[in-house]
Amino acid sequence: MRRKAWCVIIAGMMLSALAEANAQARTLRLSHAELKDRIRGGWAGQTIGVTFGGPTEFRYNGTMINDHIPIRWYDGYLKETYEKNPGLYDDLYVDLTFVDVVEKKGLDAKAQDFADALANAGYMLWHANQIARYNVLNGIRPPASGHWRNNPEADAIDFEIESDFIGLMTPGMPQVAAVFADTVGHIMNYGDGWYGGVFISTMYSLAFTSDDVDYVVREALKAIPDRSTFHQAIADVIRWHAQYPNDWKRTWFEIQKKWTDDVGTPKAVFEPFDIDAKLNSAYVVLGLLYGNGDFGKTLSIATRAGQDSDCNPSSAAGILGTMLGYARIPAYWKQGLGDVEPVDFKYTTISLNDAYALSYKHALELVRRHGGRVSETQIEMPVQPVRAVRLEQSFPGHFPVEKRMLRTELKDDYSFDFEGIGFAINADSRADDRKDHVPEVEVYVDGQQVETVKLPTNQTARRFVAFWRYQLPKGRHTVRLRLANPAEGGVVALDYAILYSDAPSRPPY
């Protein structure tokens, strides 16, 4: 039995080595027209997906959108949305901010180049992106700007929804995609938040090489360390899909039971709202696997899973659009697309037509740089095997145990005590006179000043989460907030504190 077992193990190792060798030996061959069509399909898919899911975004939190609830789509809807709700396209115009950096600074652009572009863009940001912007504007450079000790929303969806551009310029090159993901993704995220973008961009990269959705999902997951909670969540979705192949709602319920507890994002802790990257990536995979290559079905399922239900179908439709190519996206979903393709996205000087051309240009540059050949008729690229990126996990050993309502304006001093190892405080800084003010708050923990925080009332410069401190010694602590410059004006309204301990709360039964 021992000898037989060893034979099986050795045979398995040989097959794995052979599969790896075959993967390394594969060559991606596309005509210029095919590459353009795939890239165009990726950008168009994103645009269709975010437009379709826009009206449902964060309106169905912790619940699915049942089949009897209609989600509209008609000729002219794209143009109407472009004109009436341009802010909906944040996962595209942030993406394009980074495309513009690559175009202006080149393929060797540094993390600080991308960070400066994000920090100084005129558009509104939220969650991890806005905290990263604040950090960069106040001297915290990447990757520290995205680290969970400096960014309470490090595990949020932000990089996941703006990583598409990486996969679209790295056809068949997931290792190259991972390098760009490391550079850009740690501006605003860490751990599971970073993995969301690594995973999405890897699926895009692999979508150029295969029309098998199941293969693309499984292969892309190899980029994520299996000890991470992100990997475990996506592996669960794959397993549940195999167990319930014809029932996406059953898999949705399994996801809800196991993966909906948020740790970092204060707004999402103890609430149905969930902007966590692994949960929303699970919904992207739900749409891809159960959609099984059908564009409309993929779009519908990724949307009807709820939560960030415009960004999730945008990612799913973008990946599938890359796999299918623009020409094979059903005409029903492309109706009205021609009307908006020449139109610049708000806050940019880049249209969809520009995005198609820029990603094609950058893809050719990367193909040449990484061992491929570009002739007048064909592009040849050795397909890279997927390699796991490094292991990192946000908020290790931190468990939210209480949401304490504060509900007061900071006039001078405010203090509270708690038992635990950390806290995060949500607060709003506003200006009733509609002028820009910058209140400053001194933060003390156990009598020691730990920082002075600027809280601009200007919404593009605001600190999205006001105060936080992690990794405190376990025990009783006192937090004191002191308004340092009351004459500056502005109102600091304290809302609530999320308190952390080193173990989860247990029910009293």
Helices and strands as residue ranges (DSSP letters): H 2-25, E 27-31, H 32-53, G 54-56, H 77-84, G 86-89, H 90-105, H 111-120, H 127-137, G 144-146, H 158-161, H 164-168, H 174-185, H 192-207, H 213-221, H 229-243, H 248-259, H 277-291, H 295-304, H 311-324, G 326-328, H 331-334, H 337-340, H 352-369, E 373-374, E 378-382, E 399-409, E 413-420, E 422-430, E 440-445, E 448-454, E 467-469, E 475-483, G 486-488, E 491-501
